[in-house]
């Protein structure tokens, strides 16, 4: 359960102090607004990644030669939005526990192709991690993991839907695979069947809520979405 008392942090897209969009920084956590097109961590292909940029930022800000920093989770390269970095092993351990227990609330906005008949609901599937892609499977597959999300339609126009998504589980390519499975791929996501050509996919992590690992306070962080609808 989350604590009742909450603190909100809101950052506008126009607030660009530097190339790294910093949302929040303290001795244990560092939250950054990731742009689409850059990997969260080193993927053996792109050596320039968000974690590297965040480390360099902290080294410069703190005048240190080395810093501890580790991403709590990854956003896919073409996805934008909030990423949590842990600055200490203590915070990483405690945040990992919250993540495993599904106590970190993550909300996304997405633009999907076509309009949904059911305007609010739950998607539940079993996914297997394939070759750089998540595939729908069945529960009898020993490698399959259950993937659950909630969604609701916020707006519809031009045969597209703007939806809000709350992740219950955090599987590889989960949102992308699950909406593709019901013939509503995310706009721009050609890997999962979108017919729209974009330089990014229309998916963004816009809100995160969790208990701070040392302060034991519930914190909620929001950003203004960059999606164009």
JOZI-V539070 format. One line per field, one symbol per residue. phi: phi as a letter, one per 40 degrees, with the letter a starting at -180 (. if undefined). psi: psi as a letter, one per 30 degrees, with the letter a starting at -180 (. if undefined). burial: b if it has 9 or more other ideal C-beta (glycine too) atoms within 8 Angstrom, else e. A space follows every 50 residues. Layout:
# JOZI-V539070
phi=???
psi=???
burial=???
This chain:
# JOZI-V539070
phi=.ccccbbbbbbccccbcaccccbaaacbbabbcccchbccbdbgbbccac ccccccccdcccfbcbacaaccabcddcbbhcbcbbcbcccccccccccc cfbbcbbbbabbcgbccccaabbbabbbcccfacbcbbccccccbcbbab aaccabaffbbcbbbbccbbcdfdcccccccbgbccdgccdbhccccbca bcaacbabbacdcbcfbcbbbbbccccbb
psi=klleklkkkkklffijeafjjkekkaffljkkjklkfklelkgfejfjle eeeeeeeeeeefhleklkkkkelkklegklakkkkkfleeeeeeeeeeee ghgjkkklklklklkkejfkakkklkkkjbjhkkkkalffjffkkkkklk lkkelklhhlkklkkjkelilkgeeeeeeefghilkkfieeggkfkjlgl likkjfkkklkkfefhkkkkkllkkgkj.
burial=ebbeebeebebeeeeeeeeebbbbeeebbbbbbbebebbbbbeeebeebb bbbbbebbbeeeeeeebebebbbebbbbbbbbbbbbbbebbbebbbebbe eebbbbbbbbbbbbebeeeeeebebbbbeeeebbebbeeebeebbbbbbb bbbeeeeeebbbbbbbbebebebbbbbbbbbeebbbbbbeebbbeeeeeb bbbbbbbbbbbbbbeebbbbbbbbeebee
